[in-house]
Amino acid sequence: MVYHGVKDGERAVDVFSVTRRTRKIQGVTCRVVHDRLRLAGVLVERTFDWYAQSRSGDVWYFGERTAELGPHGRVLTTSARVRVPLVRSSHALLTKEWTPLEPHVVDHKYYVRDVGVVSEQSVSGPRETGRLVSITHMG
C-alpha cells in the first residue's frame, strides 16, 4: 500500500508491505507489516507493525517496533466516515495517537476492515496528512 501526504511540511510517501511473517502478541497471531516513510525522498522511519483480523473481519492494530518511541493510541469510534481514492466507509475505526515526547502533537488514524490504515491526519501540532492511493498485491 502506498500513501501520499505531508509531514513536517515535507512531501511524504509511506509504503506498507504486508509480509508473510507473523508474531504472537498476548496470545493473538498478528501479521507483520513493514512500513517505510520517506520525507522529500529520504527514508526517515522504518517500522514493523502488527495487525490481526477477527473472524468477523475487523482489523486490529497491536503495536509496532521502531527506532523512535511509538505513539500511544486510543479508539475514538468504530463508526467513523472516511473517504480516500480507493476506499469509502462509514464504519471505519478512528484512533487518536500521541507520544509523551510531543504531548501537543495529536494524530487521527482511520482503519477500514480488510484494508488497514487508509488515512491519517494531524489534529494538533505540525500539519501531517496521509491517504491510501494504491495497493499492489505481490504473489
C-alpha positions as CSV (number, residue, x, y, z in Angstrom):
1,M,0.0,0.0,0.0
2,V,1.3,3.5,-0.9
3,Y,0.2,6.7,0.8
4,H,1.0,10.2,-0.3
5,G,0.7,13.2,2.1
6,V,2.6,15.9,4.0
7,K,4.6,15.6,7.3
8,D,6.6,18.3,9.0
9,G,6.0,20.5,5.9
10,E,7.7,17.9,3.6
11,R,6.2,15.7,0.8
12,A,5.6,12.3,2.4
13,V,5.4,8.8,0.8
14,D,4.6,6.0,3.2
15,V,4.9,2.4,1.8
16,F,3.3,-0.6,3.7
17,S,4.3,-4.1,2.8
18,V,2.3,-7.0,4.3
19,T,4.8,-9.8,4.9
20,R,4.3,-13.5,5.3
21,R,5.7,-13.3,8.8
22,T,3.5,-13.5,12.0
23,R,4.1,-12.7,15.6
24,K,2.1,-13.7,18.7
25,I,1.1,-10.8,20.9
26,Q,-0.9,-11.6,24.0
27,G,-1.9,-14.9,22.5
28,V,-3.1,-13.4,19.2
29,T,-1.4,-14.3,15.9
30,C,-0.6,-11.0,14.2
31,R,0.5,-10.3,10.6
32,V,3.8,-8.3,10.4
33,V,3.6,-5.2,8.2
34,H,6.8,-3.4,7.1
35,D,6.3,0.4,7.0
36,R,8.8,2.8,5.4
37,L,8.3,6.6,5.5
38,R,10.2,8.9,3.2
39,L,10.2,12.7,3.5
40,A,11.3,14.6,0.5
41,G,12.6,11.3,-0.9
42,V,14.7,10.5,2.2
43,L,13.9,7.4,4.3
44,V,13.2,8.7,7.8
45,E,11.4,5.9,9.5
46,R,11.2,2.1,9.3
47,T,8.8,0.2,11.4
48,F,7.3,-3.3,11.8
49,D,3.6,-3.1,12.7
50,W,1.5,-5.9,13.9
51,Y,-2.2,-6.4,12.8
52,A,-4.7,-9.1,13.4
53,Q,-8.1,-9.8,11.8
54,S,-11.0,-11.2,13.7
55,R,-13.3,-13.9,12.4
56,S,-15.9,-11.1,11.7
57,G,-13.4,-9.3,9.5
58,D,-12.4,-6.5,11.9
59,V,-8.7,-5.5,11.6
60,W,-6.9,-4.6,14.9
61,Y,-3.6,-2.8,15.4
62,F,-1.3,-4.4,18.0
63,G,1.6,-2.0,18.0
64,E,4.9,-1.5,16.3
65,R,8.7,-1.8,16.6
66,T,10.5,1.3,15.5
67,A,13.7,3.2,16.2
68,E,11.6,6.1,17.6
69,L,9.3,5.8,20.5
70,G,5.9,4.6,19.2
71,P,2.8,6.7,19.7
72,H,0.1,5.8,22.1
73,G,-3.4,5.3,20.6
74,R,-7.0,5.4,21.8
75,V,-10.1,4.2,19.9
76,L,-12.5,7.2,19.4
77,T,-15.2,5.4,17.4
78,T,-15.8,2.3,15.3
79,S,-18.2,4.0,13.0
80,A,-16.2,6.9,11.6
81,R,-16.8,8.1,8.0
82,V,-13.7,8.1,5.7
83,R,-13.2,8.6,2.0
84,V,-9.9,8.2,0.1
85,P,-9.4,7.4,-3.6
86,L,-9.6,3.6,-3.1
87,V,-11.9,3.2,-0.1
88,R,-15.1,4.7,1.3
89,S,-16.5,3.6,4.6
90,S,-19.0,4.8,7.3
91,H,-17.7,2.1,9.7
92,A,-14.0,2.9,10.0
93,L,-12.1,2.6,13.2
94,L,-10.9,6.0,14.3
95,T,-7.9,6.3,16.7
96,K,-6.3,9.2,18.5
97,E,-2.5,8.8,18.7
98,W,0.2,10.8,20.6
99,T,3.5,10.4,22.3
100,P,4.7,11.8,25.7
101,L,7.7,13.2,23.9
102,E,5.4,15.6,22.0
103,P,2.2,15.9,24.0
104,H,0.9,18.8,21.8
105,V,1.1,16.6,18.7
106,V,-2.1,14.5,18.1
107,D,-3.0,12.4,15.1
108,H,-6.1,10.7,14.0
109,K,-5.9,7.4,12.0
110,Y,-8.7,5.7,10.1
111,Y,-8.7,1.9,9.7
112,V,-11.0,0.1,7.4
113,R,-12.0,-3.6,7.5
114,D,-10.0,-5.9,5.2
115,V,-7.6,-3.0,4.3
116,G,-6.0,-1.5,7.4
117,V,-4.9,2.2,7.7
118,V,-6.5,4.3,4.9
119,S,-6.0,7.8,6.2
120,E,-4.2,9.8,8.9
121,Q,-4.2,13.5,9.7
122,S,-2.8,15.8,12.4
123,V,-5.3,17.2,14.8
124,S,-2.8,19.4,16.6
125,G,0.9,20.2,16.1
126,P,2.6,20.3,12.7
127,R,0.3,19.6,9.7
128,E,0.6,16.0,8.7
129,T,-1.6,14.0,6.3
130,G,-1.6,10.7,4.5
131,R,-4.1,8.8,2.5
132,L,-4.2,5.4,0.7
133,V,-3.7,5.9,-3.0
134,S,-2.7,2.5,-4.2
135,I,-2.4,-1.2,-3.3
136,T,-0.1,-3.7,-5.0
137,H,-0.6,-7.4,-4.4
138,M,2.7,-9.4,-4.5
139,G,2.5,-13.0,-5.3
